[in-house]
Amino acid sequence: MELLQVEHLTKNFGGLTAVSDVSLKVDDNELIALIGPNGAGKTTIFNLLTGVSVPTSGTVKLKVNDNLESLNGKPVHTIADLGMARTFQNIRLFNNLTVLDNVMVGMTSKTKENMLSEVFRTPSFYQTEDSMYEAAMKLLKLFKMEDSADQLASNLAYGEQRRLEIARALATKPKLLFLDEPAAGMNPNETADLTNTIKMIQEEFKIAIVLIEHDMSLVMGLAKRIYVLEYGKLIAEGTPSEIQNNEEVIRAYLGGDDNDLA
Ligand SMILES: Nc1ncnc2c1ncn2[C@@H]1O[C@H](COP(=O)(O)OP(=O)(O)OP(=O)(O)O)[C@@H](O)[C@H]1O
């Protein structure tokens, strides 16, 4: 059974069909990429899958306890609790919190503590705090960011901020992680670091990842399968080499001013 099953997903904004009859699937521990020229509908699909936006039609189902459960109509926080996490195209960190606190904020949604124990600071609250601290530091070590734990997020270099956003998303213990243009604005060294980080995440956490990315070196080096969108429609699906040689895809890319597929 697949981890995520999307069937006939459509989203209209007034007269504009941003996503048109898109069906796709993601298996456990698989890394797939969603590519396509600017405005093709990639971010809209992420928003539909993570509950930020409501589909006009179509279904989204996630494997929960070995059953495919419909996510249609469920709010963002419920979908997050079921195991979906994401990063955004524009970085959304808590700039005035430390690196460590940014990760710990990601963890709070998964702790058993309720408001009362937080307000009254019961022993179990402190135990949870301790284990959260340890888990957050462990995560930062995996990202080689433990030395920056006490720095404000806003003081990190751009590439590090992007990596911190991924660490925070992982703190929610997702089974499926959506990365929206993680290499945007990165220099080649930062992009190479990010490629290694994403490989490390797959090995360490054994989760599925869906990647939107314009940087083809990153996509071709990481993705097992690629879906290609143009004007809201899927025009191709296949392995990196199939996609690089697909005439429809070459036409879509050469027709625009996007990166080419080299
Ligand atoms: N909230 C909205 N209201 C109206 N139109 C929207 C809205 N969100 C997206 N669109 C339109 O839907 C289309 C798809 O946009 P989307 O951002 O999903 O594309 P994208 O493939 O992620 O593009 P990019 O690579 O530039 O980020 C675009 O024409 C966009 O202008």
The ligand as an SDF file (V2000), in Angstrom:
LIG
                    3D

 31 33  0  0  0  0  0  0  0  0999 V2000
   -4.2480   32.0090   -3.7170 N   0  0  0  0  0  0  0  0  0  0  0  0
   -4.2320   32.1200   -5.0410 C   0  0  0  0  0  0  0  0  0  0  0  0
   -5.1550   32.8590   -5.6860 N   0  0  0  0  0  0  0  0  0  0  0  0
   -5.1630   32.9640   -7.0330 C   0  0  0  0  0  0  0  0  0  0  0  0
   -4.2540   32.3800   -7.8410 N   0  0  0  0  0  0  0  0  0  0  0  0
   -3.2980   31.6370   -7.2540 C   0  0  0  0  0  0  0  0  0  0  0  0
   -3.2390   31.4710   -5.8370 C   0  0  0  0  0  0  0  0  0  0  0  0
   -2.1710   30.6710   -5.5570 N   0  0  0  0  0  0  0  0  0  0  0  0
   -1.6100   30.3610   -6.7330 C   0  0  0  0  0  0  0  0  0  0  0  0
   -2.2730   30.9270   -7.7570 N   0  0  0  0  0  0  0  0  0  0  0  0
   -1.9740   30.7890   -9.1850 C   0  0  0  0  0  0  0  0  0  0  0  0
   -1.9230   29.3980   -9.4590 O   0  0  0  0  0  0  0  0  0  0  0  0
   -0.8900   29.1080  -10.4010 C   0  0  0  0  0  0  0  0  0  0  0  0
    0.0550   28.0920   -9.8160 C   0  0  0  0  0  0  0  0  0  0  0  0
    0.8380   28.7320   -8.7920 O   0  0  0  0  0  0  0  0  0  0  0  0
    1.8910   27.9570   -7.9010 P   0  0  0  0  0  0  0  0  0  0  0  0
    2.4650   28.9320   -6.9330 O   0  0  0  0  0  0  0  0  0  0  0  0
    1.2900   26.7250   -7.3530 O   0  0  0  0  0  0  0  0  0  0  0  0
    3.0020   27.5580   -8.9720 O   0  0  0  0  0  0  0  0  0  0  0  0
    4.4510   26.9620   -8.7600 P   0  0  0  0  0  0  0  0  0  0  0  0
    4.6000   25.8550   -9.7450 O   0  0  0  0  0  0  0  0  0  0  0  0
    4.6770   26.6410   -7.3330 O   0  0  0  0  0  0  0  0  0  0  0  0
    5.3630   28.1860   -9.2030 O   0  0  0  0  0  0  0  0  0  0  0  0
    6.8530   28.6410   -8.7380 P   0  0  0  0  0  0  0  0  0  0  0  0
    7.7980   27.6280   -9.2950 O   0  0  0  0  0  0  0  0  0  0  0  0
    7.0070   29.9740   -9.3750 O   0  0  0  0  0  0  0  0  0  0  0  0
    6.8450   28.6980   -7.2450 O   0  0  0  0  0  0  0  0  0  0  0  0
   -0.2440   30.4470  -10.7600 C   0  0  0  0  0  0  0  0  0  0  0  0
   -0.8330   30.9200  -11.9440 O   0  0  0  0  0  0  0  0  0  0  0  0
   -0.5810   31.3240   -9.5760 C   0  0  0  0  0  0  0  0  0  0  0  0
   -0.6290   32.6720   -9.9480 O   0  0  0  0  0  0  0  0  0  0  0  0
  1  2  1  0
  2  3  1  0
  2  7  2  0
  3  4  2  0
  4  5  1  0
  5  6  2  0
  6  7  1  0
  6 10  1  0
  7  8  1  0
  8  9  2  0
  9 10  1  0
 10 11  1  0
 11 12  1  0
 11 30  1  0
 12 13  1  0
 13 14  1  0
 13 28  1  0
 14 15  1  0
 15 16  1  0
 16 17  2  0
 16 18  1  0
 16 19  1  0
 19 20  1  0
 20 21  2  0
 20 22  1  0
 20 23  1  0
 23 24  1  0
 24 25  2  0
 24 26  1  0
 24 27  1  0
 28 29  1  0
 28 30  1  0
 30 31  1  0
M  END
$$$$
